[in-house]
Amino acid sequence: MNLSRNTMVSVLPALLLSACSLFGGKQASIEVAEPAPAVVRMASATLQEHNYRCGSLNATLRQLGEGASLTVNGRTWALRPEIAASGAKSVAIDDARTVFWSKGDTAQLELAGAPQPECRLIRDGQLLFRAVGNEPGWRLDVTERALVLLTDYGDTRIVAPGPLVEAMGDLRHYRASTPDGEMSVTVADRVCVDTMSGMSHPAAVELSWQGQILRGCGGDPVQLLLGEPWQVVEIDGRGVADPQRVTLGFGLEGRVAGMAACNRYSGGYALSGEGLQFSQMAGTKMACPTALMDEEQRFHAVLARVQAFGIAADGSLELKSDDRVVMRARRN
């Protein structure tokens, strides 16, 4: 006789119960134990993964229940939570100087005590990186989903889905395939000057597609300005007596602040496709020795004339007016 599996499953318990009654035994009762609370928590926990971009760094925060880990450019730290006045703050278990502190769509990152550029949450399909080049004009957009290349001054659009990313030191490689061949992009984290606009960018880019090699610049130019305040060493060709008293600190939201020899100041700055301008400066009204007051006046007068910026070979900041360097600054 052939029995289906379902039939066998229903017949076996009945046979067992019949055997118990035949031998005079009591009907067996099977109790299923409740799972331990820890098991319940683990079973209900869902892995959450959030990707951030911190300047040139890629950071991934993974959370499973009460556990968390942070991966930055291929290196991973296990995290423990730490009480904070706002947001969610976590510290590496084996290095208290490595900290990830998220607040909404932004986060602060310190690696071995070194502050990194502000991190921004990457949403699905969000633009991660953009590069541009000239002769002929082209643009590359890197998103979570694809590499999108515009060539022939925008007349041709090629989409290569699902890019693979490899990071090694100051280099990043993106690779993706299309029906017409593979697209390969190499990004080097070094200052690159656009051959047409003269704007400085934080990365040099080389793109390979169908036997062509396209070279250009990429990344947001503002990343070159952000970070620790710049100390001004020269104003309009004259050296600054104490660079620690004349500083430029650039923020993400178009704000600049610092010391102007005597008084503290703050104001706005704007980066356009080809230049840099300062505006709406305000400051304190302390009186200082004549030499400091003169230097402060020169500082503000030169800022009002600035039209562009550049990064010199030694890493110093050059502010320009009519293609002439009118202010130089450096970081320690």
C-alpha positions as CSV (number, residue, x, y, z in Angstrom):
1,M,0.0,0.0,0.0
2,N,1.3,3.4,-0.9
3,L,0.8,6.2,1.6
4,S,1.4,9.9,0.9
5,R,3.7,11.8,3.2
6,N,0.8,13.8,4.7
7,T,-1.1,10.6,5.4
8,M,1.9,9.1,7.2
9,V,2.3,12.2,9.4
10,S,-1.3,12.0,10.5
11,V,-1.3,8.2,11.0
12,L,1.8,7.9,13.1
13,P,0.5,9.9,16.2
14,A,-2.7,7.8,16.1
15,L,-0.6,4.5,16.1
16,L,1.5,5.7,19.0
17,L,-1.6,6.6,21.1
18,S,-3.1,3.2,20.3
19,A,0.0,1.4,21.4
20,C,0.0,3.3,24.7
21,S,-3.6,2.2,25.4
22,L,-2.9,-1.4,24.4
23,F,-0.1,-1.7,27.0
24,G,-2.1,0.1,29.7
25,G,0.1,3.2,29.8
26,K,-1.1,6.7,30.2
27,Q,-1.5,9.0,27.2
28,A,1.8,10.8,26.8
29,S,1.7,14.6,26.9
30,I,4.4,16.5,25.0
31,E,5.2,20.0,26.3
32,V,7.1,22.5,24.2
33,A,9.4,24.7,26.2
34,E,9.3,28.5,25.7
35,P,12.4,29.8,24.0
36,A,14.9,31.6,26.2
37,P,14.5,35.5,26.2
38,A,17.9,35.9,24.5
39,V,16.9,33.5,21.7
40,V,13.7,35.5,21.2
41,R,15.6,38.8,21.0
42,M,18.1,37.3,18.5
43,A,15.3,35.8,16.4
44,S,13.4,39.1,16.2
45,A,16.5,41.3,15.6
46,T,17.0,42.6,12.1
47,L,20.3,43.5,10.6
48,Q,20.3,47.3,9.8
49,E,23.0,48.7,7.5
50,H,23.6,52.3,6.9
51,N,26.2,53.7,4.4
52,Y,27.9,57.0,4.9
53,R,30.3,59.2,2.9
54,C,32.9,61.0,5.0
55,G,35.0,63.1,2.6
56,S,36.9,60.5,0.6
57,L,36.1,57.7,3.1
58,N,33.3,55.1,2.8
59,A,31.8,54.1,6.2
60,T,29.2,51.4,6.9
61,L,27.4,51.1,10.2
62,R,25.8,47.7,10.9
63,Q,23.5,47.0,13.8
64,L,22.1,43.7,14.9
65,G,20.1,43.9,18.1
66,E,22.3,45.6,20.7
67,G,25.5,44.8,18.8
68,A,27.1,47.1,16.2
69,S,30.1,47.3,14.0
70,L,31.7,50.0,11.8
71,T,33.6,49.4,8.6
72,V,35.7,52.2,7.0
73,N,37.5,51.5,3.7
74,G,37.8,47.8,4.5
75,R,38.7,47.9,8.2
76,T,36.1,46.9,10.8
77,W,35.7,47.8,14.5
78,A,33.2,46.3,17.0
79,L,31.3,49.1,18.8
80,R,29.8,49.7,22.2
81,P,27.1,52.3,22.8
82,E,28.0,55.4,24.8
83,I,25.5,57.9,26.4
84,A,25.3,61.2,24.5
85,A,23.2,64.3,24.9
86,S,21.7,63.8,21.4
87,G,22.0,61.3,18.6
88,A,23.5,57.8,18.8
89,K,27.2,57.6,19.9
90,S,29.3,54.5,19.7
91,V,32.9,53.8,20.6
92,A,35.2,51.1,19.3
93,I,35.6,48.3,21.9
94,D,39.4,48.0,21.3
95,D,40.1,51.7,20.7
96,A,38.3,54.4,22.7
97,R,39.6,57.0,20.3
98,T,37.6,55.6,17.4
99,V,34.1,57.1,17.6
100,F,31.0,57.2,15.4
101,W,28.3,59.7,16.5
102,S,25.3,59.9,14.2
103,K,22.6,62.6,14.3
104,G,19.9,62.2,11.7
105,D,21.4,62.0,8.2
106,T,24.9,63.2,9.3
107,A,27.5,61.8,11.6
108,Q,30.9,62.7,13.2
109,L,33.7,60.2,12.8
110,E,37.1,60.0,14.6
111,L,39.6,57.3,13.7
112,A,42.3,56.8,16.4
113,G,41.5,60.3,17.7
114,A,41.8,62.0,14.3
115,P,38.6,63.9,13.3
116,Q,37.4,63.1,9.7
117,P,35.2,65.2,7.4
118,E,31.5,65.2,8.3
119,C,29.7,62.0,7.2
120,R,26.5,62.1,5.2
121,L,24.0,59.2,4.9
122,I,23.9,57.6,1.5
123,R,20.4,56.9,0.4
124,D,19.5,54.3,-2.3
125,G,20.3,55.8,-5.7
126,Q,21.9,58.9,-4.2
127,L,24.8,60.5,-6.0
128,L,28.1,59.3,-4.3
129,F,30.6,60.9,-6.6
130,R,30.8,63.1,-9.7
131,A,33.6,63.6,-12.2
132,V,33.9,65.9,-15.2
133,G,36.3,66.2,-18.1
134,N,36.9,68.3,-21.2
135,E,37.7,67.9,-24.9
136,P,35.3,66.3,-25.5
137,G,33.1,67.2,-22.6
138,W,32.0,64.3,-20.3
139,R,30.5,63.7,-16.9
140,L,30.4,60.6,-14.7
141,D,27.9,60.0,-11.9
142,V,28.6,57.2,-9.4
143,T,25.5,56.1,-7.5
144,E,24.8,53.0,-5.4
145,R,23.0,51.5,-8.4
146,A,25.1,52.4,-11.4
147,L,27.9,54.3,-13.2
148,V,26.2,56.8,-15.5
149,L,28.4,58.3,-18.2
150,L,27.4,61.3,-20.3
151,T,29.6,62.0,-23.3
152,D,29.6,64.0,-26.5
153,Y,28.6,67.0,-24.5
154,G,25.5,65.2,-23.1
155,D,24.3,63.6,-26.4
156,T,25.3,60.1,-25.4
157,R,24.3,58.4,-22.1
158,I,25.7,55.1,-21.0
159,V,24.4,53.3,-17.8
160,A,26.5,50.5,-16.3
161,P,24.5,49.0,-13.4
162,G,25.7,47.4,-10.1
163,P,29.3,48.8,-9.8
164,L,31.9,46.9,-7.9
165,V,34.1,49.1,-5.6
166,E,37.7,48.3,-4.6
167,A,39.5,50.7,-2.3
168,M,43.3,50.6,-1.7
169,G,45.0,53.5,0.1
170,D,44.3,56.7,-1.8
171,L,42.9,54.9,-4.8
172,R,39.3,53.7,-5.5
173,H,38.4,51.5,-8.5
174,Y,34.8,51.2,-9.9
175,R,33.9,48.5,-12.4
176,A,30.6,47.7,-14.1
177,S,29.4,45.9,-17.2
178,T,27.0,46.9,-20.0
179,P,26.0,45.0,-23.1
180,D,28.6,47.1,-25.0
181,G,31.5,46.3,-22.7
182,E,33.0,47.0,-19.3
183,M,33.4,50.5,-17.8
184,S,36.3,51.0,-15.5
185,V,37.0,54.1,-13.3
186,T,40.1,54.9,-11.2
187,V,39.8,57.7,-8.6
188,A,43.0,59.0,-7.0
189,D,42.7,61.3,-3.9
190,R,44.9,64.1,-5.0
191,V,44.3,67.7,-6.0
192,C,43.2,68.0,-9.6
193,V,42.6,71.3,-11.5
194,D,39.9,71.5,-14.2
195,T,41.5,72.4,-17.5
196,M,38.7,74.6,-18.5
197,S,37.3,76.3,-15.3
198,G,40.6,76.3,-13.3
199,M,38.6,75.0,-10.3
200,S,40.5,72.7,-7.9
201,H,38.9,69.3,-7.1
202,P,39.9,66.7,-4.4
203,A,40.4,63.8,-6.9
204,A,41.9,63.0,-10.2
205,V,39.9,60.5,-12.4
206,E,40.7,58.2,-15.3
207,L,37.8,56.4,-17.0
208,S,38.2,53.6,-19.5
209,W,35.3,52.8,-21.9
210,Q,35.4,51.0,-25.3
211,G,39.1,51.6,-25.8
212,Q,38.9,55.3,-24.9
213,I,40.7,56.8,-21.9
214,L,39.0,59.9,-20.5
215,R,40.8,62.0,-17.8
216,G,39.3,64.6,-15.6
217,C,38.6,65.8,-12.0
218,G,36.1,64.7,-9.4
219,G,34.7,65.3,-6.0
220,D,33.2,68.4,-4.4
221,P,35.8,71.2,-4.3
222,V,34.5,72.3,-0.9
223,Q,36.1,69.2,0.6
224,L,39.5,70.9,0.0
225,L,38.5,73.8,2.3
226,L,36.8,71.9,5.1
227,G,38.6,70.6,8.2
228,E,40.9,72.2,10.7
229,P,41.1,76.0,10.4
230,W,43.7,77.5,8.0
231,Q,46.3,79.8,9.5
232,V,47.0,82.8,7.2
233,V,50.7,83.4,6.6
234,E,50.6,86.1,4.0
235,I,48.2,88.9,3.1
236,D,48.6,90.8,-0.2
237,G,52.3,89.9,-0.4
238,R,53.1,90.8,3.2
239,G,53.9,88.2,5.9
240,V,51.5,87.8,8.9
241,A,53.2,88.4,12.3
242,D,51.3,85.6,14.1
243,P,49.4,83.2,11.8
244,Q,47.6,81.7,14.8
245,R,45.8,85.0,15.2
246,V,44.6,85.1,11.6
247,T,42.5,82.1,10.7
248,L,39.9,80.8,8.2
249,G,37.6,78.0,9.2
250,F,35.2,76.7,6.5
251,G,31.9,75.0,7.4
252,L,29.6,72.8,5.3
253,E,26.7,75.2,5.2
254,G,28.5,78.0,3.5
255,R,29.8,79.6,6.7
256,V,33.3,80.8,7.5
257,A,34.6,82.0,10.8
258,G,37.9,82.6,12.6
259,M,40.2,85.3,14.0
260,A,41.1,88.4,12.1
261,A,44.3,89.4,14.1
262,C,42.3,91.2,16.8
263,N,38.6,90.3,16.6
264,R,36.7,87.1,15.9
265,Y,34.5,87.2,12.8
266,S,32.0,85.1,10.9
267,G,30.4,85.3,7.5
268,G,29.4,83.5,4.4
269,Y,31.2,82.0,1.4
270,A,30.0,80.6,-1.9
271,L,31.6,78.3,-4.4
272,S,30.4,78.6,-8.0
273,G,31.5,76.6,-11.0
274,E,34.6,78.7,-11.4
275,G,35.3,80.7,-8.2
276,L,35.0,81.5,-4.5
277,Q,33.5,84.6,-2.9
278,F,33.0,85.8,0.7
279,S,30.1,87.9,1.9
280,Q,28.2,89.3,4.9
281,M,31.2,89.5,7.3
282,A,30.5,90.5,10.9
283,G,32.7,90.5,14.0
284,T,33.4,91.6,17.5
285,K,34.6,95.2,18.2
286,M,37.6,94.9,20.5
287,A,40.4,97.4,20.3
288,C,43.9,96.1,19.9
289,P,47.4,97.6,19.3
290,T,47.7,99.5,16.0
291,A,49.7,96.8,14.2
292,L,47.0,94.2,14.9
293,M,44.2,96.6,13.8
294,D,46.0,97.4,10.6
295,E,46.5,93.7,9.8
296,E,42.8,93.0,10.5
297,Q,41.7,95.7,8.1
298,R,44.0,94.3,5.4
299,F,42.6,90.8,6.0
300,H,39.0,91.9,5.5
301,A,39.8,94.1,2.5
302,V,41.5,91.2,0.8
303,L,38.7,88.8,1.5
304,A,36.3,91.1,-0.2
305,R,38.4,90.9,-3.4
306,V,38.8,87.1,-3.5
307,Q,37.4,85.4,-6.7
308,A,39.0,82.0,-6.6
309,F,41.1,79.5,-4.7
310,G,43.7,76.9,-5.3
311,I,45.8,74.4,-3.5
312,A,49.6,74.7,-3.9
313,A,52.0,71.8,-4.3
314,D,52.9,72.0,-0.6
315,G,49.2,71.7,0.4
316,S,48.8,75.4,1.3
317,L,45.6,77.4,0.4
318,E,45.9,80.2,-2.1
319,L,43.1,82.8,-2.4
320,K,43.2,84.6,-5.7
321,S,41.9,87.9,-7.3
322,D,42.4,88.4,-11.0
323,D,44.6,85.3,-11.2
324,R,46.9,86.8,-8.6
325,V,47.4,85.2,-5.2
326,V,46.3,87.7,-2.6
327,M,46.3,85.5,0.5
328,R,48.1,82.3,1.6
329,A,47.2,80.0,4.4
330,R,48.4,76.7,5.8
331,R,47.5,74.0,8.3
332,N,49.8,72.7,11.1
